[in-house]
Amino acid sequence: MPSQHAPNVDFKGSGEEPISLSIHDDESGYASASSSTESLPEVYFSKAHLKYLNAQLQKLEPEDILRWCVTSLPGLYQTTAFGLTGLVTLDMLSKLSGPIKPKVDLIFLDTLHHFDETLALVEKVRKRYGTTIHVYKPEGCETADDFAAKHGERLWETNDELYDYVAKVEPSHRAYSELQVKAVLTGRRRSQGGKRGDLNIVEVDETGLIKVNPLANWSFKQVQEYIEANNVPYNELLNRGYKSVGDWHSTQPVAQDEDERSGRWKGKAKTECGIHNPKSRYAQFLAQQKLQQQEAELSQALQSVVV
């Protein structure tokens, strides 16, 4: 049964000042703006440096990749739906030793259509690790009933791109903006199949957001073995044939020989919800609408000045 209630978690922001990171075409490794007391420096990854980083990080174990992240990337958060890989990352972060103790908050997108088991796991994780969890829901909605009233019944069937946008993509962008997120840890791995087969360790998306996939090289078996060896809490649905758990309406158990994510949107030609893809067609449509509106407002303003 789906649940309409999110667990009791801390919605407090990080309070840190923003530091801008983006990809840069220069061949130098880092470029830095002039520093002053009024503005923080901007740090750029060149394409050449990004390629070099991936070649080097590819050789490291996930713990070492995470150690590099917490010492190198400001504005770092972990985005997670509390799948196995994300839980391994969280546990590894909690055990990193050294002079710098990582404080990486979690961002959880509550689509209002998660399984009860997923929401129960969120609370277990909060109690186990004491990590701050920032919960973001579809704009203007607190429950599944609110969502249906605003967007219509079973939107995931009538317009799945719109559903992905309002339930996941827009809340993620809102989270990144409000929390001043510059880099995120994800739970993606090459062995999950689909579009993830050629995944790099570090990526920079079209918005300049840095995405790090610390367990990109690991297999499902390696993830399972770590979970068991370290007694990491996990979603009870994984004991019932599920390998990748999303919304209750678009997640099914998988056969032994199927890819992990084959149970997501079964029967549809999609393996991602839009968060890790270039902007969806619906997002592009919204952007075009906004641009047209701005042009109309500008034209109207100019006409009023002429008159």
Secondary structure by P-SEA (a helix, b strand, c coil): cccccccccccccccbbbbbbbbbccccccccccccccbbbbbbbcaaaaaaaaaaaccccaaaaaaaaaacccbbbbbccccaaaaaaaaaaaacccccccbbbbbbbccccccaaaaaaaaaaaaacccbbbbbcccccccaaaaaaacccccccccaaaaaaaacaaaaaaaaaaacccbbbbccccccccccccccccccccccbbbbbccccccaaaaaaaaaaaccccccccccccccccccccbbbbccccccccccccccccccccccccccaaaaaaaaaaaaaaaaaaaaaaaaaac
